[in-house]
Amino acid sequence: MTVRQLLCGLLLAGATTATAQYYGTTVFVEGFDGDAFPQTWSQENAVPTNTTRWELGDIGKPQFSLIEPSSRRSARIMVNGNDTRLTLTSPEIDATGLGGLQVGFYGYELNYAFRGGIDFRFRVSNDGGASWTDLFSTVNGDSFAGTPVGGWNLYRYQLPAKFDDSSLLLQFYVDASPVHNPQSLAGYIDGVFVSLLPEVDPAITDINYSTSDVRPTEGVFGKSEPLTLTMHNCGTRELAEAEFYYSVDGGAEHSRVCVFPAPVAPGADYTFSFPGGIDLSATGHRHTIVAGVRADGDPIAYNNEIKAYAE
């Protein structure tokens, strides 16, 4: 028999996928691939003598082309003084007549570029920049981990309904005043996008096993351990059914189609438990559990699977 331990790690499947996605019909994409920094983006530094600016990185370094094959360059920043008060603002993005919007970007080594407490934000406005809504903010404790994709980190956000049917501005904000001595380390952004949310997009957000309230969290795995998955409906329409599946240690897949008792609304969660549980009785090694969800018409794969380990 195998000694039971608590779940020791969760990994999103597809974390090393080599395919860039903008997760729906694109409204706007910026790849920073020209021979000069795009003039449609405006940069303003509140301290005129400070020389920090976003610029084009070297061709092919870092390799966003491993995610987006057509990519040639990325935008790079190196903060060289604590008097940096820099904004990088997109051109006006016409989203009039559109609803169900998401925005995002890919980052590379931003945790190094903005280390030490630099105030970095990614934000959006629909009133011409008179006010801004932070989507990512180090001040608010947001993590640079994002979602790993092809060596980069993806930061993707669903916009509230107040941004529907409007013109948008996106902005990267950098304030180094909280830092005594910025270290001038390079960080990169690429693949800045606005797109329409897909109609169908189920995501697995949690996996749980062997945590029944009537049993201790340490003991012995058996042949019928409880296995539950939490699915979040990230799409724009209700889900009437989905297929849930799992495999253990690369073995045969076990799946079950679930017709939900009531349609799962956009933004809602559903917890599915596999009838009969999961067999974790084999001894002598750590078990790897891969579990996920499928739904017809789902264009996004990276959030469909989750991986967990038991030993």
C-alpha positions in Angstrom: 0.0 0.0 0.0 1.1 3.6 -0.5 1.5 6.2 2.2 -1.0 9.0 1.7 0.3 12.6 1.6 -1.6 15.8 0.8 -1.6 17.1 -2.7 1.9 18.4 -3.3 1.5 20.4 -6.5 -0.9 21.6 -9.3 0.3 22.2 -12.8 -1.8 23.6 -15.6 -1.5 21.3 -18.6 -0.3 22.9 -21.8 2.1 25.1 -19.7 4.8 24.5 -22.3 2.7 24.7 -25.4 4.4 26.3 -28.4 1.3 27.9 -29.9 0.4 31.5 -29.2 -3.3 32.1 -28.8 -5.4 35.2 -28.5 -8.3 33.2 -27.2 -11.0 34.3 -29.6 -11.6 36.6 -32.6 -9.0 39.3 -32.3 -9.9 43.0 -32.2 -6.3 44.2 -31.7 -2.9 42.7 -31.6 0.5 44.4 -31.2 3.6 42.3 -31.8 6.3 45.0 -31.9 7.8 43.5 -35.1 8.7 46.5 -37.1 12.2 48.0 -37.7 11.3 50.8 -35.3 9.2 51.1 -32.2 5.6 51.6 -33.3 4.8 55.3 -33.3 1.1 54.5 -32.7 2.1 53.8 -29.1 2.9 56.9 -27.0 5.6 57.0 -24.2 5.7 59.7 -21.5 8.2 60.0 -18.7 7.2 62.5 -16.0 10.9 63.2 -15.3 12.3 64.6 -18.6 15.9 63.9 -17.7 15.2 60.2 -17.1 16.2 58.2 -20.2 14.2 55.0 -19.5 12.1 54.0 -22.5 10.5 50.9 -23.9 12.5 50.0 -27.0 12.7 47.1 -29.5 14.7 44.1 -28.3 17.3 42.2 -30.3 15.8 40.1 -33.2 14.9 36.7 -31.9 16.0 37.4 -28.3 14.0 36.3 -26.3 12.3 33.9 -28.6 8.7 34.9 -28.7 8.9 33.3 -32.2 8.6 29.9 -30.4 5.1 31.0 -29.5 4.2 33.2 -32.5 6.2 32.0 -35.6 5.9 35.4 -37.3 7.5 37.3 -34.4 10.7 39.1 -35.1 11.2 41.4 -32.0 9.7 42.2 -28.6 9.4 45.4 -26.6 12.1 45.7 -24.0 12.6 47.8 -20.9 15.6 48.4 -18.5 14.8 50.7 -15.6 17.9 52.8 -15.0 16.9 55.2 -12.3 14.4 55.5 -9.4 13.2 58.7 -11.0 11.5 56.6 -13.7 7.8 57.5 -14.1 7.0 56.0 -17.5 3.8 55.2 -19.3 3.4 53.3 -22.6 0.0 53.8 -24.0 -1.6 52.0 -26.9 -3.4 53.6 -29.8 -7.2 53.9 -29.5 -8.8 50.5 -30.0 -12.2 50.5 -31.5 -14.5 48.1 -29.7 -17.7 49.9 -30.4 -20.6 47.4 -30.9 -18.7 44.6 -29.3 -19.2 42.9 -25.9 -17.6 40.0 -24.0 -14.0 41.4 -24.3 -10.7 40.1 -23.0 -7.3 41.7 -23.0 -3.8 40.4 -22.3 -0.1 40.3 -23.1 2.9 38.0 -22.8 5.8 38.9 -20.5 9.3 37.7 -20.2 11.5 38.2 -17.1 9.4 41.0 -15.9 10.0 39.8 -12.3 13.7 40.7 -12.9 13.1 44.0 -14.6 10.8 45.3 -11.9 12.3 43.6 -8.9 12.8 45.4 -5.6 9.4 47.0 -5.4 9.0 48.9 -8.7 5.3 49.8 -9.2 4.3 48.1 -12.5 0.8 48.0 -13.8 -1.2 46.9 -16.9 -4.4 48.8 -17.1 -7.3 49.8 -19.4 -9.4 52.9 -20.0 -12.6 53.6 -22.0 -12.7 57.3 -21.4 -9.7 58.4 -23.3 -7.3 58.0 -20.3 -9.2 60.2 -17.9 -9.4 57.2 -15.6 -7.8 53.8 -15.5 -8.7 50.3 -14.2 -5.7 48.2 -13.1 -5.7 44.6 -14.4 -2.3 43.8 -13.1 -0.6 45.7 -10.3 2.4 44.8 -8.2 1.1 47.3 -5.6 -1.9 45.0 -5.2 0.3 42.0 -4.9 -0.3 40.4 -8.3 2.2 37.8 -9.2 4.5 37.8 -12.3 3.9 34.0 -12.6 0.9 34.5 -14.8 0.3 31.4 -16.9 3.5 29.8 -18.3 3.4 29.5 -22.1 6.4 28.6 -24.2 8.9 30.1 -21.8 6.9 33.3 -21.4 4.2 34.3 -19.0 0.6 35.0 -20.2 -1.5 37.7 -18.5 -5.1 37.5 -19.6 -8.1 39.3 -18.2 -11.8 39.4 -18.9 -13.1 42.9 -19.0 -16.1 44.0 -17.0 -19.3 44.8 -19.0 -18.7 48.6 -18.6 -16.0 48.3 -21.2 -18.3 46.8 -23.8 -19.2 48.9 -26.8 -16.5 51.5 -26.3 -13.1 52.7 -27.5 -10.2 51.3 -25.3 -6.7 52.3 -24.4 -4.2 49.9 -22.9 -1.3 51.2 -20.8 1.8 49.8 -19.2 2.7 52.0 -16.1 6.2 51.9 -14.4 7.0 53.9 -11.3 10.5 53.2 -9.8 10.3 55.8 -7.0 9.8 53.1 -4.3 13.2 51.6 -5.2 16.5 52.9 -3.9 18.6 51.5 -6.8 16.9 49.9 -9.8 19.2 47.2 -11.3 18.7 47.9 -15.1 17.7 44.3 -15.8 15.9 43.7 -19.1 12.2 42.7 -19.2 10.1 42.1 -22.3 6.5 42.2 -23.4 4.9 40.9 -26.6 1.6 39.8 -28.1 -0.6 42.5 -26.6 -4.1 41.7 -27.5 -7.8 42.5 -27.3 -10.2 39.7 -28.4 -13.7 38.4 -28.0 -14.4 35.9 -25.4 -15.1 32.5 -26.9 -18.6 31.1 -26.5 -17.3 27.8 -25.2 -14.4 27.7 -22.7 -14.6 25.4 -19.8 -11.5 25.5 -17.5 -10.4 23.2 -14.8 -9.5 25.3 -11.7 -9.0 22.7 -9.0 -8.5 19.0 -8.4 -9.1 17.2 -5.1 -8.7 13.6 -3.9 -8.5 11.7 -0.6 -9.7 14.6 1.5 -13.0 13.1 2.9 -13.8 14.8 6.2 -14.3 11.4 7.8 -10.7 10.3 7.0 -7.3 11.7 8.1 -5.1 13.4 5.5 -2.4 10.8 6.2 -2.8 7.1 5.9 -3.0 4.7 2.9 -4.3 5.1 -0.6 -6.8 2.6 -1.8 -8.5 1.4 -5.0 -11.4 3.8 -4.7 -10.2 7.2 -3.6 -12.6 10.2 -4.2 -11.6 12.4 -7.2 -13.3 15.7 -7.8 -12.7 18.4 -10.4 -13.9 22.0 -10.3 -14.8 23.4 -13.7 -15.2 27.2 -14.3 -17.3 28.3 -17.3 -15.0 31.0 -18.9 -17.2 31.2 -22.0 -20.1 33.5 -22.9 -22.8 30.9 -23.1 -24.3 28.3 -20.8 -22.8 24.8 -20.8 -25.4 22.0 -20.8 -22.8 19.1 -20.7 -19.1 18.3 -20.7 -16.8 15.3 -20.7 -14.6 14.9 -17.7 -11.6 12.5 -17.8 -8.5 11.4 -15.9 -5.6 9.0 -16.2 -3.0 7.8 -13.6 0.7 7.4 -14.3 0.1 7.6 -18.1 -2.3 4.7 -18.1 -5.7 4.3 -19.7 -8.0 7.3 -19.8 -11.2 7.1 -17.8 -13.9 9.5 -18.9 -17.5 10.3 -18.1 -20.0 12.6 -20.0 -21.9 14.7 -17.5 -25.2 16.3 -18.4 -25.5 19.1 -15.8 -28.6 19.1 -13.6 -29.0 22.8 -14.7 -27.0 24.6 -17.3 -23.7 26.1 -16.0 -23.9 29.9 -16.5 -21.0 32.0 -17.8 -18.7 32.7 -14.8 -20.2 29.9 -12.7 -18.4 26.8 -11.3 -19.4 23.1 -11.3 -17.8 20.4 -9.2 -17.8 16.9 -10.7 -17.0 13.7 -8.8 -16.0 10.5 -10.6 -18.3 7.7 -9.7 -16.4 4.8 -8.1 -13.4 7.0 -7.4 -9.8 6.6 -8.5 -7.4 3.7 -8.0 -4.2 4.8 -6.3 -3.3 1.5 -4.6 -0.2 0.7 -6.7 2.9 0.9 -4.5 6.5 1.9 -5.0 6.4 5.3 -6.7 4.7 8.7 -6.9 1.4 8.8 -8.7 0.8 11.3 -11.5 -2.8 12.2 -12.0 -3.8 14.1 -15.2 -7.4 15.2 -15.3 -9.5 17.5 -17.5 -12.6 18.5 -19.3 -13.8 18.6 -22.9 -16.7 20.4 -24.5 -17.7 20.7 -28.2 -16.6 24.0 -29.7 -13.9 24.9 -27.1 -11.1 26.7 -29.0 -8.8 27.0 -25.9 -6.8 24.0 -24.8 -4.3 25.4 -22.2 -6.8 25.6 -19.4 -8.5 22.3 -19.9 -6.2 20.1 -17.9 -4.6 19.9 -14.5 -1.9 17.7 -13.1 -1.4 16.5 -9.6 0.9 14.2 -7.7 0.3 11.8 -4.9 2.8 9.7 -3.0 
